[in-house]
Amino acid sequence: MIETAIFLLFALLAVGSALVVVLHRNPVYSTMSLVVTLVSLAVLFVLLGAPFIAALQILIYTGAIVVLFLFVVMLLNIGREEIGQHGGMLQKVLAGVGALVLLGMVGSASWGLYGGAVAKPLDEDFVSLTTLASELFSSYLLTFELVGLLLLVAVIAATVLAARPRSGERVEQEVEVAAGPAAGPGPVTATTGDAVLPREGVR
Amino acid sequence: MLFDLLATSVKLVFFLAVFLAAITPLMVWVERRFAGLIQDRPGPNRLGPLGLFQPIADVGKFFFKEDVMPAAADKLLYLLAPVLAVLPALSTFVFIPFGPAVEVGDRVVPLVVSNANAGVLLFLALSSLAVYSLVLAGYGSNNKYSLIGGIRASAQLISYELAMTLAVVAVLIPVSSEAGSFRLTEVVAYQQGHLWNVIPQLLGFFVFLVAMFAETNRLPFDLPEAESELVAGFHTEYSAMRFAAFFMSEYVNMTTLSALCATLYFGGWDLFGFPEWAAAALAGLFGPLWLWMGLVGMAVLVAKTGVFLLLFVWVRWTFPRFRYDQLMRLGWKVLLPLSLLNVLFVSAMTLAGVY
């Protein structure tokens, strides 16, 4: 009873805040809505009996990745999106039709898979940390290592892109900082101080 | 069900009363007196014995000050930021154990508000949410100094959280390989059977200690407020109780992180069997054993936490502030590799059966 109420509350919150992420015109508000979405999802994970995944969800996504989003949004000083900036009537209609088709496909597929079946509670073993770890390091070892390699390549690429050129023209400081603190964002304050003031869209 | 609910609320109120209501005003007094001691001046000494009533007067002042909001502020975010500062600060302490499992009547009650399996991770997860309050305060104020403070905070907190989490992971490895779980109560139980973790995990402890200062924005790492560069950083535009909310969350964060540090590295509520012995002796005089166990365990935990709080104050009035590039270099090029090395070392030692 209580669990159903909590589920409904946070499911609605997750969907609602996800809509705000897409629809709000101020990117800072969108990013903060994303935080609400992720925290609601973490609560749903706890209800499914997987507190470990919930903790990781908050620790990694809410606590680090979205903070970086916010960092970049604020550093680049992205203002409020102008109304009617892009897209005509045709684009809007097509987008609506496309969304309906996608919803229908996903809906019918999941109905075919799970329709009518009573959801079985996840058993303790399936969500336990031990199972997760042993699966990750046995059945999915290759995938796991490949993903690690991919991330390493991405980090190296970001570092190379952001590195200060030895000679020639100066790269803009913002690019260097936005690529991540690993690049050593020394003069952050020097560049942001002046660029910040004429901010539109806060009021 | 009703009993569990009651037990949890009693523990919650107890913890709130001891840790947060009492320690925060006391720490303000300690901080100012200690500053006086270091700078060879008396500090606040007029109100009450040794100036002890000064914090009460400060609280009164905060209540009656005018609450100014900048006209150009983003109202929602500006008002939300102090709330977001206090919430994670007040919720993380529920994972800190302050005594062993005790018997109340015929039930066994663990002396920790939430004994969740992933307790340490939830602690770190919740405390990582504190960064949003600084960032939103900086953005919502619509002031360039505030914004710079907020941006500094976001990069700083992420950088040091990584090293801190890895230091904590290294503590959990030998504990979970022995006990099969890494509840914080198991961490304390592990240290009752072995040395305190600070000896085998000396490197991890130092990484944790430095990260602790950075995570609470305390002086060598207080760049988000940096009063000599940014006026008052992210809370420049806040006054009265909203400012007090930031102030309080800083002290509460210091307290809970000190308590976590004491629990991870210094045996938590345990002191070589002293709490059990003292509780048994006191229960022989009057009162139930479980009550004394909780009180003595809490007293030991508070004493250990107090040592770290004093260290916080001592460091604040002794060391100058880092430059921002030095801060980033320390976080990413020194602490992160050190904590990774520590994880490898501890894993190898655990596999070899030394730990």
Interface residues (C-beta under 8 A of the other chain):
Chain A: V28 M32 V35 P51 F52 A54 A55 L56 I58 L59 T62 G63 A64 V67 L68 L70 F71 M74 L75 P181 A182 G184 P185 G186 P187 V188 T189 T192 G193 V196 L197 R199 V202 R203
Chain B: A72 A73 D74 L77 A116 N117 A118 L121 L122 L124 A125 L126 S128 L129 V131 Y132 V135 L136 G138 Y139 N142 K144 L147 I148 G150 I151 R152 S154 A155 L157 I158 S159 E161 L162 T165 E229 Y324 D325 M328 R329 G331 W332
